[in-house]
């Protein structure tokens, strides 16, 4: 049995105060369609896990993830129909969906593979969200593993590289009490989607 504590007290991100609404990219439209015909079987769920060194402050790590989400509201996106058109909406200010799981077992490879496989196929609700799920696994020996489970409709290889790099930079800045040394985001995913509408 695990002690599952959700740092975010909200259950979904589908609120009425949608701040930023825009169309889907062609790739997102395809993934939406596949998700619907497969009845949410989780075919396009992705998952990544990282062993956390003992000298990493886990509270700071979770704070760093929240800063990442604040910087990239696209991670809070949900999808719905408005006047017959499928659109997406980001929800700036929404807390990252971080869960802490404490297990009375050692987090060896066999245990982790089973847990990760059990979770991978769990469907996401593209309308209500969230479509990004962070979990911190802690074993009986206090070893920790950070797990990211996310739907492919909001995540690709480039996104993965950005996430890994920025969490590292954010964490370092917080620990050293230094200003955040990340460049201003000049082109958002919305900009990318709107550029595709031109052609």
Order of alpha helices (4+ residues) and beta strands (2+ residues): beta-beta-alpha-beta-alpha-beta-beta-beta-alpha-beta-beta-alpha-alpha
